[in-house]
Amino acid sequence: MNKVILITGASSGFGRLTAEALAKAGHTVYASMRNTTGKNAPIVTQMAEFSRTHHADLRTIELDVQSQSSVDTAVERIVAHAGRIDVVMHNAGHMVFGPAEAFTPEQYAQLYDVNVLSTQRVNRAVLPHLRRQGRGLLVWVSSSSSAGGTPPYLAPYFAAKAAMDAIAVQYARELSRWGIETSIVVPGAFTSGTQHFTHAGTPADAARAAEYESGPYAGFGAQIQQAFSAIVPPDADASLVADAIVEVVNAPFGKRPFRVYVDPTEDGAEVGFTVIDRVRTEMLHRVGMSDLLKPRTST
């Protein structure tokens, strides 16, 4: 069945790959991004061409996840045009690279805003519609770093992704009685070499960062990048994440997995989350609220 899908941060990376894959699979996809008439205008053109070439329903829409008014406007436009929203994919995010101490508190707050608070803005705009429908799906793009191996110099990003993952778990429980499902997709690392860090933000306190790269610590950042890149298989393809999300969306109600792991590096996240999620599950059983573990069929 055709689904109406909203994806945040769809101009590149997992977001764009998934938007195209879902559209090819027959769904109506709203690929949201900022600056659709400016910086991302070429992306808008490319996606329009993709739709024509593949006879797919892929649409771009202006949405700034850091602005509640922008989010509200985008959601209202989608509902007015399509009549509903069935799936929301929380994908928007930003990464930084550098010693934790060298990032200012303001940088931590800004990164948290993009990676975590953005999901709350979108949920507050979309969930009233999904709850009225009595059916829906939230797909959260988490990170294997939240429960697996974590290389240094990525502390702000890893902390934000861990926070987002924790919020996703709580939303899953609170929305289950409304008939709304949750699937948390846990990607590992895909891009090999230093390209993985090309678009990462850098510390505002350059002097403090330089202290971590001086004397016996010279080249520490490069060493981390090389070590991190070495464990990524050369044939790791980020489109595997998009394929996994298509499978989740296409699965029947009640059969969608709570977590999906797409981790070529096998950094231990699946083991870590298995333990964490089991502890959480057992607690709900202990307090007599195990019904929250499965979405309720709408009446």
N, C-alpha and C positions, 0 to 999 in steps of 0.2 A: 504494500500500500504506500502510495506517495506520502512523504512527510514534508512538512514545512519546517525548515531548519535554519537557525540563526547561529553563525559562527563568529566569535570575536577574534580580532587579530588575524584576519584572513588574507592579508596582503602578501604574506611570505611564509616559509617554513611549513610546519605541520598544518597550520590553518589553511593555507592555500592548497596544499596537496589534498587535504581532506575535503575541502569545498569542491574541488574538481572531481574527486572520486565519488562523492555522494551525488553530485549532479549527474554524472555519467550513469550512476546506478538508478536514476529515475526520480530523484527527489527534487523538490524546489528548495534551492539553497540561497540564503542571503549571506553573502560574504561581506562582513562589516570591516571597516577600516577608517582611519582619519584621512583628511585631506584628499578626498576623492576628486576634487577639481584642481588640486595642486600637485604636491609631491607624488601622490599615488594615481594621478590621472592616467599614466601609461598602463598601470595594473588594471584599471577599469576597462580600458580599451582592449587589453589582452583577454580579460575574462569575457567580455562581450563576444570577441572573436571565437573564444573557446566554446561558448554556448552555440554559436552558429555552426561551427565545424562539427561538433559532437551532437547536435540536436538536443542539447541539455538545457535545463532551466537553472542557470547560474546567474544570480543577480548581485550587484554590488550595492552597498548602502553605507551612507555616512554615519559613523558612530565612533565617538571618542569615549573610551571606557573610563576616562578620568573626569567625565562630566555627566552628572545625573540628568541634566536637561537634554543632553545629546542622546543619552541612552533611552530616555523616555520617548523622545521624538521618533527615534528609529523603530522602537517596538510598536508604537502607535501606527506608524506607517505600514509596517509589516502586517499587523492585524487588520488594518483598514483595507489593505490590498488583497491579502491572502485569506483573510477570514479567521485565521488561527495561527498558533505556533505550536509545533509538536515536540521539537527537540532544540535544546540550547547546548552549544559546545563552548565551554569556558576554556579559551586557548590563549587569549592575549597575555603577553608577558615580556619581560625584559631581563637581560642578564648582565652582570658586571664581573670584572676580573681584577683582583688585586688584594693586598693584605687587608684583613678586616679592620685593623686599627686606622688605616689611612682613609677610610670612608667616613664622611661626616654624618652626624645623626640625621641631617636633612636628606642626605642621599639614601640612607636606610628607609626613611619615611616615604620618599618618592618611589622607591622600588617596591615597598609594601603596598603602596597605593595602586601601582600598575598591576602587580601580580595577585593581590589579595582583595583589596577594597573594590576593585573593578568588578569582581564576581558578585559582590553584594549589591552594587548598583544595578547590574543586569538582573539579578534575581528579584529585586524589589519591583522592577518594571515588568518582568515576565511572569512571575509565579502567580499573581492574581488570575491571569488568563488560564494558566495550566490547571490551577485548582478548580476554577469554574468548569473546565472541561472534564475534570476527574480522571485525567490521563496525561502523561507527558514523560519526557526523558531528559535528564541532565547528564551531560558527558563532561567530565572534568579532566583536563590534561595536567596530570601531576608530574612527578619526576622520581626516578629511581633513587635520587639522592636523599629522599625523605626517609628511607629505611635501609639504604644500601651503602656502599663505599663512597666516601666523599673526599675528593682531593682538596688541598688547601687553596686559598685565594678566591673561593667562590662563596664565602660565608653569607653575604647579604642575600644572594639569589637562593641559596639552599634554604635559608631560614624562611624566606617568603614562600617558597614552594611547600615547605613542611606545614606552614600555617594554612595555606590554601587547602592542602590535603585534609587537615584536621577539620576544617570547616565543611568540606565536602561530605565527610563521614557523618557529621551531625545533621546536615541537611537531609541526608539519605534517610535517617531515622524519622525526622520530623515530617517528611513529605510522604512517607510510605502509606499512611492511612488516607492520603488524598489520591492514591493511585498513581503517584509520580515515581518513576524509577530513577536509579542512579547507577552510572558506570564510571569508575575512575580508571583512566588509562594511564599506565605508568611506563613512559619511554625511558630508555637509557640513552647513552651517547651514540651518535650516528656519524657525525662528521669527523673524519680523521685529520690529523695535522693541526697546525695552528689556525686553520680557517675557522675552527670551532669558536675561536675567541675574537674573530675579526670585528664583529658588531657589538662586542661587549663594552659596557661602560667602564670607565676608569676612575680611580679615587680622586676626589677633589683636593685632598691634601697630598700634593705631589712630593713635597719634601719628606713627609712621613713615609710615603711609599718607597722613596729612594733609599731610606735607611734599611729597608728590608732587602735591598739589592746591592748593598755595599759590603766591602771587606770579604769575609769568608762566605757571605750569603750572595755574592754576585752571581747573577744568572739563575736565581732561585725560581723566578716566574717562568723562564724558558724551560727549566728542568721539569716543572710541574706540567707544563703544556706537552712536552715531549712524552713524559711518562703516561699522561692521560690519553694521548693520541695513540700510543703504542698498543693499548688494549682494545682498541676499536677494530673489529675485523674489516679488511679492505673492501669486502662486498656488502657492508652494512648499508641498507637503503632506507632512507627516511619514509619512503612511500609505504613501508610495512605498517607504520602507525596509521596512516590513512586507511589502509586495507582493513586493519583491525577495527577501526571505528565504523566503517561501512558494515562489517559483520554485526557489530553491536546494534546499530540502528535497524538493520534488516531483521534482527532476531524477533521472535514473537514476544508479546507482553508476558512478563513473569519468567522469561527464560534468559534474560540478559545478565551477564556476569557482573558481579559487584566490582571486581578488579580485573584488568587485562594488562598483562606484562608484555612489553615489546622491547627487550633489552639485549642487544647483541653482545654487550660486554659482560653480561651475567655478573653484575657487581654485588649480588646478594640481596637485592631489594625484595625479591619474591619470598625468600626465606624470612626476612625481617617483617614484612607486612603480614605474612601468614600467621606469625606469632602474635603480632599486635592485634590484628583483626579477630583472631580467635579469643583473645582475652576480652575484647570488647563484646563479642558475641556471647560469651559465657556470662558476662555480667548482666546482659539483658535477660538471659534465661533465668538467672538467679532471682531477679526482681519481678519476674512474671510478665515481661514485656517483649517476649520473643516475636510477637506478631509484627514488630517494627522492622524485622529483618527482611520482610518480603512486602512488596507493594500490594495494597489491597485493591481488589477489583472494584471499580466504581459501581455504585448502585443508582 
